[in-house]
Amino acid sequence: MSLLTVENVTHGFGGRTILEDASFRLLKGEHVGLVGANGEGKSTFLNIITGELTPDQGKVEWSNRVTVGYLDQHTILTRGKTIREVLREAFRSMFDLEAEMLKIYEKMGEASTSEVNQMMEDVGDIQNILEHNGFYTIDAKIEEISNGLGLSDIGLDKDVSDLSGGQRTKVLLTKLLLQNPAILILDEPTNYLDFEHVEWLKRYLINYENAFILVSHDVPFMNDVVNVIYHVENSLLTRYTGTYIQFLQAHELKKQQERKAYEKQQKEVERLEDFIARNKARISTTGRAKSRQKQLEKMDILEKPKEKIKPTFRFTEARTPGRIIFEAIDLVLGYAEPLTQPLNITLERNQKVAIRGVNGLGKSTLLKTLMGVIKPYNGYVKLGESIYPGYFEQESSRDNDNTAMEEIWNDYPGLSNYEVRQALAKCGLTNEHITSQMMVLSGGENAKVRLCKLMLKDVNWLILDEPTNHLDVDAKDELKRALKEFKGTVVLVSHEPEFYEEWVTDIWNLEDWTTKIV
């Protein structure tokens, strides 16, 4: 049975076609991976099927009474509510039923015998619904999912307004899983999740009985949990059955066949055109030339297969710094309270360090303290000589109305129009991206603009906070290559061991330094 049917959807933005004649169906129990490079239209497709966007053409039909849960990482959490209170909202409909049942009990004292009998039937029906849906084991269910995604480590009585970005995502994801909808729509659910919690979510989704649509650039995760792939490329949506690796093999074979068919047809076109040119003026062969002309006119000319734009990343190296990049002396991270024990650590020239640890321990706080963006809770940081740092923040402002070009120009006003366009194009951005506002770019496109700014700066120390969160597979591979080749010093926060394990010299685990129980 089809839970969701999308027929002939076309949608554009700013003169650019994002989706063209796209069709899609989601069957009961299917685990779908929605894949494609940054900016190809994955987020647009999700916004169309969730009703956030109305397509220019085509229709979207959901099955009757189907329940849909959407992980929207930009959902606002209400200040003053605890994590537990937010999670209990997943069962709001059942709490409403319980309240209705209690009101019926209150009215029974003043009701007639016939009314009481009817009320008892209503109460019995509500009781059955609550028991069938596990209402009386809600707290146990909350504990189970919270433990799996690491929320219990944070404390379920913590105010949601005090959470980090990663912790906030965990709350939204936990609430969504507790709702147990017929269809899950998950947009980058592993962003901000720690390795062990990604593994828990992987096992959960593998065994998930209902259907889901997943967007993720985490290839091992995607490959393990999906059984159908929909690929968005050049405005077209194509269905493949199987894992992500099987999709890659099938897609490459399809590309090879398209290239061969195009090349074969081009040779045939050239042969016919050559014959026509040589024979149309000669009386004895003009008939055959006309015949070839008709043959050429009837031919359905294939389009040349489009090559996907791949980014090229390269960081500009500043002069060599002194041997010591920084020394942290009795450094304690924190805001209102300490997050770590006193730290005495040194970073030396050409070290490449990955910082790992569960969310909420202070990874981003450590980077900002080293940069001098925030003050230490205690102790101090002593920077070395001739340090030229380059900082990549985990997230950028969602209210940024600069175009990508303006974003670069603001920092580098001396560059020409051509130089700005060239720099952005090297990062895999098209003319449409370059002239779009930062707030309307996808997460991956936005990250590429911010990486572009960093690559235009002379640096000898890169400080990168989750740079891969929104990057597609090609961009992630290219960033890994660029960081391996960079001859300076790197401090990286990442939840993806497969991204950094090949090239880092050291791994610092904040779980070894924290004052919290992990």
VENSUL-V664753 format. One record per pair of residues at least 24 apart in sequence whose C-alpha atoms are under 10 Angstrom apart, sorted by the first residue. I is the first residue (numbers start at 1). J is the second residue. Records with the same first field share a line. If there is no record, write none. Layout:
I: J  J
This chain:
1: 25  26  27  28  29  63
2: 26  27  28  30  61  62  63
3: 27  28  29  30  61  62  63  64  65  66  67  182  183  211
4: 28  49  60  61  62  63  64  66  183
5: 49  59  60  61  62  63
6: 48  49  58  59  60  61  62
7: 57  58  59  60  61
8: 55  57  58  59  60
9: 45  48  54  55  56  57  58  59  60  237
10: 54  55  56  57  58  59  235  236
11: 41  44  45  48  53  54  55  56  57  58  235
12: 41  44  55  56  57  235
13: 44  56  432
14: 432  435  436
15: 432
16: 235  432
17: 41  234  235  236
18: 42  44  45  232  233  234  235  236
19: 44  45  55  56  232  233  234  235  236  237
20: 56  57  58  234  235  236  237
21: 57  58  235  236  237
22: 57  58  59  232  235  236  237  238
23: 58  59  60  236  237  238  239
24: 60  230  237  238  239
25: 60  61  62  230  239
26: 62  183  211  212  213  228
27: 183  210  211  212
28: 182  183  209  210  211  212
29: 182  183  208  209  210  211  212  227
30: 183  208  209  210  211  212  213  226  227  228
31: 183  184  205  206  208  209  210  211  212  213  214  225  226  227  228  229  242  243
32: 185  211  212  213  214  215  222  225  226  227  228  229  230  239  240  241  242  243
33: 186  212  213  214  215  216  222  223  225  226  227  228  229  230  231  239  240  242  243  244
34: 186  187  213  214  215  216  217  222  226  228  229  230  231  232  237  238  239
35: 214  215  216  217  222  229  230  231  232  233  237  244  472  473
36: 215  216  217  230  231  232  233  234  237  472  473
37: 217  231  232  233  234  308  309  310  428  444  445  471  472  473  474  475
38: 217  428  429  441  442  443  444  445  446  447  448  470  471  472  473  474  475
39: 232  233  429  430  432  433  441  442  443  444  445  446  472
40: 231  232  233  234  235  236  237  442
41: 231  232  233  234  235  236  237  442
42: 187  215  230  231  232  233  237  442
43: 187  215  442  443
44: 442
45: 232  237
46: 70  185  186  187  213  214  215
49: 185
50: 185
65: 182
66: 181  182  183
67: 179  180  181  182  183  184
68: 176  179  180  181  182  183  184  185  211  212
69: 173  175  176  177  179  180  181  182  183  184  185  186  212
70: 172  173  176  181  183  184  185  186  187  212  213
71: 169  172  173  174  175  176  177  184  185  186  187  188  189  214
72: 169  172  173  176  185  186  187  188  189
73: 165  166  168  169  170  171  172  173  186  187  188  189  191
74: 168  169  172  398
75: 168  169  172
76: 160  161  168  172
77: 159  160  161  163  168  171  172
78: 159  160  161
79: 159  160  161  162
80: 158  159  160  161  162
81: 157  158  159  160  161
82: 155  156  157  158  159  160  161  162
83: 146  151  152  154  155  156  157  158  159  160  161  163  167  168  171  172  175
84: 139  142  143  146  151  152  155  156  157  158  159  160  171  175
85: 156  157  158  159  160
86: 156  159  160  171  172  174  175
87: 138  139  142  146  156  171  172  173  174  175  176  177  178  179
88: 138  139  142  175  178  179
89: 175  178  179
90: 138  142  174  175  176  177  178  179  180
91: 133  135  138  175  178  179  180
92: 179
93: 130
94: 126  129  130  133  134  135
95: 130  135
97: 123  126  127  129  130
98: 123  126  127  130  135
100: 126
101: 125  126  127
138: 178
141: 178
142: 174  175  177  178
144: 174  178
145: 173  174  175  177  178  200  201  204
146: 170  171  173  174  175  178
147: 174  197  200
148: 174  196  197  198  199  200  201  204
149: 173  174  193  194  196  197  198  199  200  201
150: 174  193  194  196  197  200  358  359  518
151: 197  359
152: 518
153: 358  359  360  516  517  518
154: 358  359  360  361  516  517  518
162: 360
163: 359  360
164: 192  359  360  361  362  364
165: 191  192  359  360  394  395
166: 190  191  192  193  194  358  359  360
167: 192  193  358  359  360
168: 192  359
169: 193
170: 197  359
173: 201
177: 201  204  205
180: 208  209  210
181: 210  211  212
182: 209  210  211  212
183: 209  210  211  212  213
184: 208  210  211  212  213  214
185: 211  212  213  214  215
186: 212  213  214  215  216
187: 213  214  215  216  217
188: 214  215  216  217  218  469  470
189: 214  215  216  218
190: 215  216  217  218  221  469  495  496
191: 216  217  218  466  468  469  470  494  495  496
192: 358  359  394  466  469  494  495  496
193: 358  359  494  495  496
194: 356  357  358  359  494  495  496
195: 356  357  358  494  495  496  497
196: 358  495
197: 358
198: 495  496
201: 225
216: 469  470  471  472  473
217: 468  469  470  471  472  473  474  476
218: 468  469  470  471  472  473  476  496  498
219: 244  245  472  473
220: 244  245  498
223: 247
233: 306  308
234: 306  307  308
255: 305  306  307
256: 305
258: 302  303  304  305
259: 302  303  304  305  306
261: 302  304  305
262: 301  302  303  304  305
263: 302  304
265: 299  300  301  302
266: 301  302  304
268: 296
269: 295  296  299  301
272: 296
308: 428  474
309: 425  426  427  428  429  430  474
310: 425  426  427  428  429  474  475  478
311: 424  425  426  427  428  429  448  474  475  476  477  478  479
312: 423  424  425  426  427  428  474  475  478  479  481  482
313: 423  426  427  428  448  451  452  455  475  478  479  480  481  482  483
314: 426  427  451  452  454  455  456  478  479  481  482  483  485  486
315: 390  451  452  454  455  456  457  458  459  460  462  479  482  483  485  486  487  488
316: 454  455  456  457  458  459  460  486  487  488
317: 388  455  456  457  458  459  460  461  486  487  488
318: 386  387  388  389  457  458  459  460  461  487  488
319: 386  387  388  458  459  460  488
320: 349  350  385  386  387  388  459  460  461  487  488
321: 348  349  350  384  385  386  387  388  459  460  461  488  489
322: 348  349  383  384  385  386  387
323: 347  348  349  350  384  385  386
324: 348  349  350  382  383  384  385  386  387
325: 349  350  351  382  383  384  385  386  387  388  389  460  461  489
326: 370  381  382  383  384  385  387
327: 370  380  381  382  383  384
328: 370  379  380  381  382  383
329: 378  379  380  381  382
330: 376  378  379  380  381
331: 366  369  370  376  377  378  379  380  381
332: 366  369  375  376  377  378  379  380  513  514
333: 361  362  363  365  366  368  369  374  375  376  377  378  379  380  514
334: 361  362  365  366  369  374  375  376  377  378
335: 365  374  375  376  377  378
336: 377
337: 377
338: 362  376  377  378  514  515  516
339: 365  366  377  510  513  514  515  516
340: 366  377  510  511  512  513  514  515  516
341: 378  512  513  514  515  516
342: 377  378  379  513  514  515
343: 378  379  380  513  514
344: 379  380  381
345: 381
346: 381  382  383
347: 383  384  489  490  491
348: 384  489
349: 384  387  460  461  487  488  489  490
350: 460  461  486  487  488  489  490  505
351: 461  487  488  489  490  491  504  505  506
352: 461  462  483  484  486  487  488  489  490  491  492  500  503  504  505  506  507
353: 463  489  490  491  492  493  500  501  503  504  505  506  507  508
354: 464  490  491  492  493  494  495  496  497  500  501  503  504  505  506  507  508  509
355: 465  491  492  493  494  495  506  507  508  509  510
356: 492  493  494  495  496  497  507  508  509  510  511
357: 493  494  495  508  509  510  511  512  513  514  518
358: 495  509  510  511  518
359: 495  510  511
360: 510  514  516
361: 509  510  511  513  514  515  516  518
362: 510  511  514
363: 465  492  493  494  509  510
364: 393  394  464  465  466  492  493
366: 493  510
367: 391  393  463  464  465  491  492  493
368: 393  463  465
370: 463
371: 463
386: 460
387: 459  460  461
388: 457  458  459  460  461  462
389: 454  457  458  459  460  461  462  463  489  490
390: 451  453  454  455  457  458  459  460  461  462  463  464  490
391: 450  451  454  459  461  462  463  464  465  491
392: 447  450  451  453  454  462  463  464  465  466  467  492
393: 447  450  451  463  464  465  466  467
394: 447  464  465  466  467  468  469  493
395: 443  446  447  450  465  466  467  469  470
396: 438  439  443  446  447  450
397: 438  439
398: 438  439  440  441  443  446
399: 437  438  439  440
400: 437  438  439  440
401: 436  437  438  439  440
402: 435  436  437  438  439
403: 433  434  435  436  437  438  439  440  441  449
404: 429  431  432  433  434  435  436  437  438  439  441  445  446  448  449  450  452
405: 433  434  435  436  437  438  449
406: 434  435  436  437  438
407: 434  437  438  449  450  453
408: 449  450  452  453  454  456
409: 453
411: 453  456  457
412: 453  456  457
420: 452  453  456
423: 449  452  453  455  456
424: 448  449  450  451  452  453
425: 449  452
426: 452
427: 451  452  455  475  478
428: 452  474  475
442: 470  471
443: 469  470  471  472
444: 468  469  470  471  472  475
445: 470  471  472
446: 470  471
447: 471
448: 475
451: 479
459: 486  488  489
460: 486  487  488  489  490
461: 486  487  488  489  490  491
462: 486  488  489  490  491  492
463: 489  490  491  492  493
464: 490  491  492  493  494
465: 491  492  493  494
466: 492  493  494  495  496
467: 492  493  494
468: 493  494  495  496  499
469: 494  495  496
